[in-house]
């Protein structure tokens, strides 16, 4: 059974990359797997020539935010989503 997974999106060499989605199985949280998969995803983007790595997650996702911070990310000011009625 997988313990953690991540997907990276590259816009090409010299451009920012995105980690989305990233997750660790809840039965295996608290053992560093989230941080490890984030670090591995950053390494994959670096190998692709990305200039930086970005993640987008809700500040309410405290487990995810903790994993990103432990892997070296810094939080930026929150940005409200835009919504429109159908």
Helices and strands as residue ranges (DSSP letters): E 4-10, E 16-24, G 26-28, H 33-47, E 52-55, H 62-70
